[in-house]
Amino acid sequence: IDLTRELEDGISIFALKGTLGIEGADGLSQLFNACLKEGHTRLVLNFKEVDFISSAAMGVLLSSVGDFRKKNGDIVLINLPNRVKKVFKSLDVMDYFRIFNNEEDAVKALRDGLPEELVAEEEEEELYMRENISIYLNVMTNILQSISDFKPLNETIELALNTLKDQLSIEDLLFIPISAYLKGIVEHISAGEGYLSSLNTKEMENISKLSLLKKSIIEVSELGEDYENEYLCLLKVDCEIIIPIISNRKLDAILLLGRRELGAEYKANDIAMLDTISRLIALAIRLDSFKAEADSTETKEKLAELNAELERRVQELETLYIATRELSSSIELTEILRKFLIITVGQLGTDRAIIYLIKKDEGKFVYKNHRGDISEELRNMTFKEDSHFVEALLKETDLIKIEEARSLFSPKQIELLRRDKIDLIVGIKFKKKLLGFVFIGEKVTGKDYSEDEANMIFSLSLQLGINISNSELFDELREAFNGTIRALIFSLEARDPFTRGHSENVTRLALRLGENIGLGKEAMKNLLIGSILHDIGKIGVSEYVLKKMGSYTREEEKEMQKHVTLGYNLLKKVKLPQKVLDIVRYHHERVDGKGYPDGLKGDEIPIEAKIVSICNSYSSMISKRRHRDALPKSKALEVLINEKGKQFDPELVDKFVKMISEDNENIE
């Protein structure tokens, strides 16, 4: 994003370039926040060199323009290429923005001020960041590629089945056409060992009725007594999963999945992603039907209508692909929710959405994040786990419209939801548990959400459920890891009470110095773990040496120096990041090359190890030891200054001394 020029009356003109994906959306968010903070509220965005705009970037635009209009400014757009215009038109938001063909008209419009019909909204935005990807993207990529190459539908379906078979190691798959359209062009398609094909016509009819009734993926093992006949017939052919392929509320086909190789189970992640893939296959079927209709239609109007529909379907496929990839690339909860919100807002053409998640220890759902203009009252609203609304949402397999669910809310809640222009609710589920829900605002055009848009948000909510669950699992693993570290430190300090609290002091000082010099997020993580564990190798040092009161002999000194390599080798088995291991190994190296264990010097020593070296020495000097009293802070700083360029890095010492000198905290 380049600032082309800034006019005297506070109008800033920015040129956008390339593809506006998730990174482009982050860039726009940062730009808008910086402009608002500095009081630059009149922006012109030049799209001339933009190749494509994703739903994420569209979400940032839609939810930010109100912030500028509230301050009597605006974001106006110029030079939209046709490909970008199609995205705006498909979301029906062309009229929501002021769009011009040239810079002169845009600047004039900003100088003239806002038209009366543009009402501003106010709200402050926060940003977060991070990245990884799912094996299912291979299936999605293959489907998208097949559709874009205009391959016959049966080839696209065969490709999807074979890719699913390979990715999930499934022994057998069977695709059964149900709708009249599909039966006319596709026969039963099988991939694998073929045992599912032994189902007879009557059994297939019963399964299709069951699929239409359930309208969602069926795990055969969970069929109750009411479906005993269906359960037994599926059991005899080793069918484990039934996937209905539904479009326009009609059952187009059924996809049956057999056993997985080596007895592997279908996990909740698999079920949710299979649902997303079923929607992609349904879209591929619809695309084929639209194409067939277009081929047989003569009127230009009908052809234009069908062509627009085709473009919308392709965009939906692209959006699902990109959204799934982006949501799967994060493990931090705040980042997952942020990405979901900007993708949802951009894809649906709304300017607001709010997420609530379960707070298990309190038995209620509470606010977690939002996008757009959401009142403080709505953010403060909570929903009990046993409320009628939550119970209804848990049972519901579709989206809920607010106006059709008024009986589930109190009058005050309905008033707030209406005032904040909330239109839809979708649950966030995982393993049949309700993790939370999303309130989605009205479309900025005032129109109703289409069935395709409802399907899209439902698919995204399933993916969100997977990512939230994965994030919670990651937090549990992280807590277990932190507990292990605490136990190791406790074991070390139990051997030598005089060092109790030393590791924590070193860590606190190191993190402050790291932040002071501008270390990045990943480096700070490594610094945190490395500094807390820097002396862990002392667990392997003999008790006599560890607790000796006087000076060390040469042999005892060598014994103590072993703690850096002992700690390094111990933690290497835990497979910690190399940067963490380097801190543990090198925190007693000296910049003049006279340190241990490897005699590194200058820039050969990692900066994180240099930081811990300074903080370790300072913390030791100002703490009481067996053989000496604690030094005053001023004397400890004097020692550091005298060792600049010898034991310690000169620039880091200067930063550290300045930090401590300005600090009123009693480090001791």
C-alpha positions in Angstrom: 0.0 0.0 0.0 1.7 3.2 -1.2 0.8 6.8 -0.1 0.6 8.5 -3.5 0.2 12.0 -2.1 -1.4 13.9 0.7 -3.4 17.0 -0.2 -3.3 20.2 1.9 -6.9 19.8 3.2 -6.2 16.4 4.8 -7.2 14.1 1.9 -4.8 11.1 1.6 -4.6 9.1 -1.6 -3.3 5.5 -1.4 -2.5 3.1 -4.3 -3.2 -0.6 -3.6 -1.4 -3.3 -5.5 -1.5 -7.1 -6.1 -3.9 -9.5 -4.3 -5.7 -8.4 -1.2 -5.8 -11.6 0.8 -5.5 -12.0 4.6 -2.2 -10.1 4.6 -3.7 -7.4 2.5 -6.7 -7.3 4.9 -4.2 -6.9 7.8 -2.5 -4.1 5.9 -5.8 -2.3 5.3 -6.7 -2.6 9.0 -3.4 -1.2 10.1 -3.7 1.6 7.6 -7.2 2.5 8.7 -6.3 2.4 12.4 -3.2 4.6 11.9 -5.2 7.1 9.8 -8.0 7.3 12.5 -5.4 7.7 15.3 -3.7 10.6 13.4 -7.0 12.3 12.4 -6.8 11.5 8.7 -10.4 10.7 8.0 -10.7 11.3 4.3 -9.1 8.6 2.2 -9.0 7.7 -1.5 -8.1 4.1 -2.4 -6.9 3.5 -5.9 -7.6 -0.1 -7.0 -6.1 0.2 -10.5 -3.3 -2.4 -9.8 -5.4 -4.7 -7.6 -5.7 -8.2 -9.1 -8.3 -9.6 -6.6 -9.9 -8.7 -3.3 -10.7 -11.5 -0.8 -13.7 -11.6 1.5 -11.3 -10.9 4.4 -10.2 -7.6 2.8 -13.8 -6.8 1.9 -14.7 -7.4 5.5 -12.1 -4.8 6.6 -13.5 -2.3 4.2 -17.2 -2.9 5.1 -16.6 -2.7 8.9 -14.2 0.3 8.7 -16.0 2.8 6.5 -18.4 3.6 9.2 -15.6 4.7 11.5 -14.5 7.3 9.0 -18.0 8.5 8.3 -18.7 8.9 12.0 -15.8 11.5 12.0 -17.3 13.3 9.0 -14.8 11.6 6.7 -15.1 8.7 4.2 -13.2 6.0 2.3 -13.9 6.4 -1.4 -12.7 4.1 -4.1 -11.4 4.7 -7.6 -10.4 2.7 -10.7 -11.9 -0.6 -9.8 -10.8 -3.3 -12.4 -13.6 -5.6 -13.7 -12.5 -8.6 -11.6 -12.7 -6.5 -8.4 -16.0 -5.0 -9.5 -17.5 -8.5 -9.9 -16.7 -9.2 -6.3 -18.4 -6.0 -5.2 -21.4 -6.7 -7.4 -21.7 -10.3 -6.3 -22.0 -9.1 -2.7 -24.4 -6.3 -3.8 -22.3 -3.6 -2.0 -21.5 -1.3 -5.0 -24.0 1.3 -3.6 -22.6 1.1 -0.1 -19.3 2.7 -1.2 -18.7 5.9 -3.2 -16.9 4.7 -6.3 -15.4 6.9 -9.0 -13.5 6.5 -12.2 -10.8 9.1 -11.5 -9.0 10.8 -8.6 -10.4 14.3 -9.4 -14.0 13.3 -8.9 -13.1 11.4 -5.7 -11.3 14.4 -4.2 -14.2 16.7 -5.1 -16.7 14.3 -3.4 -14.6 14.2 -0.2 -14.4 18.0 -0.2 -18.1 18.3 -0.7 -18.7 16.2 2.4 -20.9 13.2 3.1 -24.3 12.9 1.5 -27.1 13.0 4.0 -28.1 9.3 3.4 -24.7 8.1 4.6 -25.0 7.7 8.4 -21.8 7.1 10.3 -21.2 4.5 12.9 -18.4 4.5 15.5 -16.2 1.7 16.9 -12.6 1.0 17.8 -10.8 -2.0 16.3 -8.0 -4.2 17.7 -5.6 -6.4 15.6 -3.9 -9.6 16.2 -1.7 -12.1 14.0 -0.2 -15.8 13.0 -0.1 -19.5 10.7 -0.6 -24.1 9.2 -3.0 -26.1 6.8 -5.3 -29.1 6.6 -5.0 -32.2 4.4 -8.5 -31.5 3.1 -7.2 -28.5 1.1 -5.9 -31.1 -1.4 -9.5 -32.3 -2.0 -10.7 -28.7 -2.3 -7.9 -27.8 -4.6 -8.6 -30.7 -6.9 -12.4 -29.9 -7.0 -11.6 -26.2 -7.8 -9.1 -27.1 -10.4 -11.5 -29.6 -12.0 -14.3 -27.1 -12.2 -12.1 -24.3 -13.5 -10.9 -26.7 -16.3 -14.5 -27.4 -17.2 -14.1 -31.1 -16.8 -17.2 -33.4 -17.0 -19.1 -33.7 -13.7 -18.4 -37.4 -13.3 -14.7 -36.8 -13.6 -14.9 -34.1 -10.9 -16.7 -36.4 -8.6 -14.4 -39.3 -9.3 -11.4 -37.0 -8.6 -13.0 -35.9 -5.2 -13.7 -39.5 -4.2 -10.2 -40.7 -5.1 -8.5 -37.8 -3.3 -10.7 -38.3 -0.2 -9.8 -42.0 -0.4 -6.0 -41.3 -0.5 -6.0 -38.5 2.1 -8.1 -40.3 4.7 -7.0 -43.8 3.8 -10.6 -45.0 3.3 -11.1 -48.5 2.0 -14.3 -47.9 0.0 -16.5 -44.9 -1.1 -19.7 -45.0 -3.1 -21.4 -41.9 -4.7 -25.2 -42.5 -5.3 -27.1 -40.0 -7.6 -30.6 -39.2 -6.3 -31.9 -36.2 -8.2 -33.4 -36.6 -11.7 -30.7 -34.3 -13.1 -27.9 -36.3 -11.7 -29.3 -39.7 -12.6 -29.4 -38.5 -16.2 -25.7 -37.8 -16.4 -24.0 -39.8 -13.6 -24.2 -43.4 -12.6 -23.1 -44.8 -9.2 -19.4 -43.9 -8.8 -17.2 -46.2 -6.6 -13.6 -45.8 -5.4 -11.9 -48.5 -3.5 -12.7 -52.1 -2.7 -16.3 -52.0 -3.8 -18.1 -53.7 -0.9 -20.5 -50.7 -0.5 -21.9 -51.4 -3.9 -23.5 -54.6 -2.6 -26.4 -52.5 -1.2 -29.6 -53.2 -3.1 -32.0 -50.6 -4.6 -34.5 -50.8 -1.7 -31.7 -50.3 0.9 -30.4 -47.3 -1.0 -33.9 -45.8 -1.1 -34.2 -46.2 2.7 -30.8 -44.6 3.2 -31.7 -41.7 0.9 -34.9 -41.1 3.0 -32.8 -41.1 6.2 -30.4 -38.6 4.6 -33.1 -36.3 3.6 -34.6 -36.5 7.1 -31.3 -35.8 8.9 -30.0 -33.2 6.4 -26.5 -33.6 7.8 -23.6 -36.1 8.0 -24.7 -39.3 9.7 -22.3 -41.4 11.8 -23.7 -44.9 11.4 -22.5 -46.0 14.9 -24.7 -43.3 16.4 -28.0 -44.3 14.8 -30.5 -45.0 17.5 -33.2 -47.7 17.9 -35.6 -45.7 15.6 -33.3 -46.6 12.7 -32.4 -50.2 13.6 -33.1 -51.5 10.0 -31.0 -48.9 8.4 -28.2 -49.5 10.9 -28.1 -53.2 10.3 -28.1 -52.9 6.5 -25.2 -50.4 6.7 -23.4 -52.5 9.3 -23.3 -55.5 7.0 -21.5 -53.6 4.3 -19.1 -51.9 6.7 -20.5 -48.4 6.0 -19.4 -45.9 8.7 -20.4 -42.5 7.3 -23.3 -41.2 5.2 -22.9 -37.7 3.6 -26.0 -36.2 2.0 -25.2 -33.8 -0.9 -27.9 -31.2 -0.7 -28.6 -28.0 -2.7 -31.7 -25.8 -2.8 -33.0 -28.0 0.1 -33.1 -31.0 -2.3 -31.1 -34.2 -2.0 -28.9 -34.4 -5.1 -26.8 -37.5 -4.0 -25.5 -39.6 -1.2 -21.8 -40.3 -0.5 -21.1 -43.4 1.6 -17.8 -43.9 3.3 -16.5 -47.3 4.4 -13.9 -48.3 6.9 -10.6 -46.4 7.3 -7.4 -48.5 6.9 -5.8 -50.0 10.0 -9.0 -49.5 12.0 -8.6 -45.7 12.2 -11.7 -43.8 13.4 -13.4 -40.8 11.8 -12.7 -38.0 14.2 -14.8 -34.8 14.8 -12.4 -32.8 12.6 -13.0 -35.2 9.8 -16.8 -35.0 10.1 -16.8 -31.2 10.0 -14.4 -31.0 7.1 -16.4 -33.7 5.2 -19.4 -31.5 5.6 -17.5 -28.6 3.9 -16.4 -30.9 1.1 -20.0 -32.1 0.6 -21.0 -28.5 0.1 -18.2 -28.1 -2.5 -19.5 -31.1 -4.4 -23.0 -29.7 -4.2 -21.8 -26.5 -5.7 -19.9 -28.4 -8.4 -23.2 -30.1 -9.3 -25.1 -26.8 -9.4 -22.4 -25.3 -11.6 -22.8 -28.2 -14.0 -26.6 -27.8 -14.1 -26.2 -24.0 -14.7 -23.8 -24.7 -17.5 -26.1 -27.2 -19.0 -29.0 -24.8 -18.8 -26.9 -22.0 -20.3 -25.9 -24.3 -23.2 -29.6 -24.9 -24.0 -30.9 -21.4 -23.5 -31.2 -19.0 -26.4 -32.2 -15.7 -24.8 -29.4 -13.3 -24.0 -31.1 -12.2 -20.7 -31.2 -15.8 -19.4 -27.6 -16.4 -20.5 -26.4 -13.3 -18.7 -28.3 -14.4 -15.6 -26.9 -17.9 -15.7 -23.4 -16.5 -16.3 -23.6 -14.3 -13.2 -24.8 -17.3 -11.2 -21.8 -19.3 -12.5 -19.4 -16.6 -11.4 -21.0 -16.5 -7.9 -20.6 -20.2 -7.5 -16.9 -20.1 -8.5 -16.4 -17.2 -6.1 -18.1 -19.3 -3.3 -15.7 -22.2 -4.0 -12.7 -19.8 -3.9 -13.9 -18.2 -0.7 -14.4 -21.6 1.0 -11.0 -22.7 -0.1 -9.3 -19.5 1.1 -11.3 -19.3 4.3 -10.6 -22.9 5.3 -6.9 -22.4 4.6 -6.7 -19.2 6.6 -8.7 -20.4 9.6 -6.6 -23.6 9.7 -3.4 -21.6 9.7 -3.8 -20.2 13.2 -3.7 -21.8 16.7 -4.1 -18.7 18.9 -7.8 -18.2 19.7 -7.8 -14.4 19.3 -6.3 -14.7 15.8 -8.8 -17.5 14.8 -11.8 -15.3 15.9 -10.3 -12.2 14.2 -9.9 -14.0 10.9 -13.4 -15.6 11.1 -15.0 -12.2 11.6 -13.3 -10.4 8.8 -14.0 -13.3 6.4 -17.6 -13.6 7.5 -18.3 -9.9 7.3 -16.7 -9.5 3.9 -18.3 -12.6 2.4 -21.8 -11.9 3.5 -21.9 -8.2 2.7 -22.7 -7.1 6.3 -20.8 -4.6 8.4 -21.0 -6.3 11.8 -20.8 -9.6 13.7 -20.2 -10.7 17.3 -19.0 -14.0 18.8 -19.9 -15.5 22.1 -18.1 -18.5 23.6 -18.8 -20.8 26.5 -17.2 -20.0 29.8 -17.4 -23.5 31.3 -16.6 -22.7 34.9 -19.5 -20.2 35.0 -22.0 -22.2 32.8 -22.7 -19.3 30.5 -21.8 -17.9 27.1 -19.9 -14.6 27.1 -18.6 -12.0 24.6 -15.2 -12.8 23.0 -14.8 -10.6 19.9 -16.7 -8.6 17.3 -16.3 -6.7 14.1 -18.2 -3.4 13.2 -20.5 -1.3 15.3 -21.7 -3.4 18.3 -23.0 -1.7 21.3 -21.4 -2.1 24.7 -24.8 -3.4 26.1 -24.8 -6.3 23.6 -21.1 -7.1 24.3 -22.0 -7.2 28.0 -24.9 -9.6 27.4 -24.5 -13.2 28.7 -26.5 -16.3 28.0 -27.0 -19.2 30.5 -26.1 -22.7 29.3 -29.5 -23.9 30.2 -31.5 -21.1 28.6 -34.2 -21.9 26.0 -32.1 -20.0 23.3 -29.0 -22.1 23.9 -31.0 -25.4 24.0 -32.7 -24.5 20.7 -29.3 -23.6 19.1 -27.8 -26.9 20.1 -30.6 -28.8 18.4 -30.8 -26.6 15.3 -28.9 -27.8 12.2 -29.4 -24.6 10.3 -29.1 -20.8 10.9 -31.7 -19.0 13.0 -33.3 -15.7 12.0 -33.8 -13.3 14.9 -37.4 -12.4 13.9 -38.4 -16.1 13.7 -36.9 -16.8 17.2 -38.3 -14.0 19.3 -39.8 -16.4 21.8 -36.3 -17.6 22.7 -35.2 -14.1 24.0 -36.3 -11.7 26.7 -37.9 -8.4 25.5 -34.7 -6.6 26.5 -32.5 -8.9 24.5 -34.8 -8.6 21.5 -34.6 -4.8 21.8 -30.8 -4.8 21.9 -30.5 -7.3 19.0 -32.8 -5.1 16.8 -31.1 -1.9 17.8 -27.7 -3.4 16.8 -29.3 -4.6 13.5 -28.6 -8.3 14.2 -30.3 -10.6 11.7 -28.9 -14.2 11.9 -27.5 -16.5 14.5 -25.3 -19.5 13.8 -24.0 -22.0 16.3 -20.3 -23.0 16.7 -20.3 -26.7 17.3 -17.7 -29.5 17.8 -18.4 -33.1 18.7 -22.1 -32.3 19.1 -21.3 -29.7 21.8 -22.1 -26.0 21.5 -18.9 -24.1 21.9 -20.5 -20.7 21.1 -22.5 -18.8 18.6 -22.2 -15.8 16.2 -24.7 -13.0 15.8 -24.5 -11.7 12.3 -25.7 -8.2 11.3 -28.1 -7.2 8.5 -26.7 -6.9 5.0 -25.6 -3.4 4.2 -28.0 -3.4 1.2 -31.0 -4.2 3.4 -31.7 -7.5 1.4 -32.2 -10.9 2.9 -29.5 -13.5 3.0 -29.6 -16.1 0.2 -29.6 -19.8 0.9 -26.1 -20.0 -0.6 -24.9 -17.3 1.8 -26.5 -19.3 4.7 -24.7 -22.4 3.5 -21.4 -20.6 3.3 -21.6 -19.2 6.9 -22.7 -22.6 8.2 -19.6 -24.2 6.6 -17.4 -21.6 8.1 -18.9 -22.0 11.5 -18.1 -25.8 11.4 -14.5 -25.0 10.5 -14.4 -22.4 13.3 -15.6 -25.1 15.8 -12.6 -27.3 14.7 -10.2 -24.5 15.1 -11.5 -23.4 18.5 -11.2 -27.0 19.7 -7.7 -27.3 18.4 -6.8 -24.0 20.1 -8.1 -25.2 23.4 -6.1 -28.5 23.0 -3.0 -26.4 22.3 -3.6 -24.3 25.4 -3.9 -27.5 27.5 -0.7 -28.9 26.0 1.0 -25.5 26.7 -0.2 -25.5 30.3 1.1 -29.1 30.7 4.5 -27.9 29.3 4.6 -24.9 31.6 3.8 -27.2 34.5 6.7 -29.4 33.6 9.0 -26.4 33.5 7.8 -25.2 36.9 8.4 -28.7 38.3 11.9 -28.7 36.9 12.7 -25.3 38.4 11.2 -26.3 41.7 13.5 -29.4 41.7 16.5 -27.3 41.1 15.7 -24.7 43.7 14.9 -27.4 46.3 18.5 -28.5 46.0 19.9 -25.0 46.5 17.5 -22.7 48.4 19.9 -19.7 48.0 19.0 -19.6 44.3 15.2 -19.6 44.9 13.5 -17.0 42.7 16.7 -16.5 40.6 15.2 -18.0 37.4 12.1 -15.9 37.7 14.1 -12.7 38.3 16.4 -13.4 35.3 13.3 -14.1 33.2 11.6 -10.9 34.2 14.7 -8.8 33.5 15.4 -10.6 30.2 11.9 -10.1 28.9 12.0 -6.4 29.8 15.3 -6.0 28.0 14.1 -8.0 25.0 11.0 -5.8 24.7 13.2 -2.7 25.2 15.4 -3.5 22.2 12.4 -4.6 20.1 12.7 -8.3 19.8 10.0 -10.0 17.7 7.1 -12.2 19.0 8.9 -15.5 18.3 12.2 -14.3 19.8 10.4 -13.2 22.9 8.8 -16.6 23.3 12.2 -18.3 23.0 13.7 -15.8 25.4 10.9 -16.6 28.0 11.5 -20.3 27.9 15.3 -20.1 27.6 15.7 -17.7 30.5 13.5 -19.6 32.9 15.4 -22.8 32.1 18.9 -21.3 31.7 20.3 -23.0 34.9 18.3 -26.3 34.6 21.6 -28.3 34.0 22.5 -27.6 37.6 20.2 -30.6 38.5 23.1 -32.7 37.3 25.8 -30.9 39.3 27.0 -32.6 42.5 25.4 -31.5 45.7 28.8 -30.8 47.2 29.8 -28.3 44.5 26.3 -26.8 44.3 26.2 -25.9 48.0 29.9 -25.2 48.6 30.5 -22.1 50.7 33.9 -20.9 49.6 35.8 -20.5 46.3 35.9 -23.4 43.8 39.0 -25.4 43.0 39.8 -25.8 39.3 38.1 -29.2 39.2 35.0 -27.9 41.0 34.8 -25.0 38.6 34.8 -27.4 35.7 32.1 -29.4 37.4 29.9 -26.3 37.8 30.6 -25.2 34.2 29.1 -28.5 33.0 25.6 -27.3 33.8 25.3 -25.5 30.5 26.0 -28.7 28.4 24.0 -30.8 30.8 21.0 -28.5 30.5 21.4 -28.3 26.7 21.5 -32.1 26.3 18.6 -32.6 28.7 16.3 -30.1 26.9 17.4 -31.3 23.5 15.5 -34.6 24.2 12.4 -32.5 24.9 12.7 -31.2 21.3 12.6 -27.5 22.3 13.3 -24.9 19.6 17.0 -24.5 18.8 17.0 -20.9 19.9 15.9 -21.9 23.4 18.7 -24.6 23.5 21.2 -21.9 22.4 20.3 -19.7 25.4 20.8 -22.6 27.8 24.1 -23.5 26.2 25.6 -20.1 25.5 24.5 -17.8 28.4 28.1 -18.1 29.9 29.9 -17.2 26.7 31.8 -13.9 26.6 32.0 -11.4 23.8 35.8 -11.5 24.1 35.8 -15.3 23.4 36.9 -16.3 26.9 33.7 -17.8 28.0 32.4 -21.4 28.0 31.6 -24.0 26.8 32.5 -23.3 23.1 34.6 -20.0 23.4 32.2 -18.1 21.1 32.8 -14.4 20.7 31.1 -11.3 19.4 28.2 -11.9 17.0 28.8 -15.7 17.1 26.8 -15.5 20.4 23.0 -15.4 19.8 21.5 -12.1 21.0 19.1 -13.9 23.3 22.0 -15.6 25.1 23.7 -12.2 25.5 20.6 -10.8 27.1 20.4 -13.7 29.6 24.1 -13.4 30.3 23.7 -9.8 31.5 20.4 -10.5 33.4 21.9 -13.6 35.0 25.0 -11.8 36.3 23.0 -8.8 37.6 20.4 -11.0 39.4 23.2 -13.0 41.0 25.1 -9.9 42.1 22.1 -8.3 43.9 21.1 -11.6 45.6 22.6 -13.0 48.8 24.7 -16.1 48.3 26.4 -18.6 50.8 29.8 -17.0 50.5 28.8 -13.3 50.2 26.1 -10.7 50.8 24.1 -9.1 48.1 25.7 -6.1 46.2 23.8 -2.8 46.0 22.2 -2.3 42.6 24.5 0.7 41.8 27.6 -1.5 42.4 26.2 -4.3 40.3 25.6 -1.9 37.4 29.1 -0.6 37.8 30.4 -4.2 37.3 28.4 -4.6 34.2 29.7 -1.3 32.8 33.3 -2.3 33.5 32.8 -5.6 31.7 31.5 -3.9 28.5 33.2 -5.4 25.5 34.8 -8.1 27.6 32.2 -10.2 29.2 29.1 -8.4 28.0 27.8 -6.9 24.8 28.4 -3.0 25.1 25.1 -1.9 23.5 23.0 -4.3 25.5 24.7 -3.2 28.7 23.9 0.4 27.9 20.3 -0.5 27.3 20.1 -2.5 30.5 21.7 0.1 32.7 19.4 2.8 31.4 16.4 0.5 32.0 17.4 -0.3 35.6 18.4 3.3 36.3 14.9 4.6 35.2 13.1 1.8 37.1 11.5 2.4 40.4 10.8 -1.3 41.0 12.8 -2.9 43.8 14.3 -5.8 41.9 15.7 -7.3 45.1 
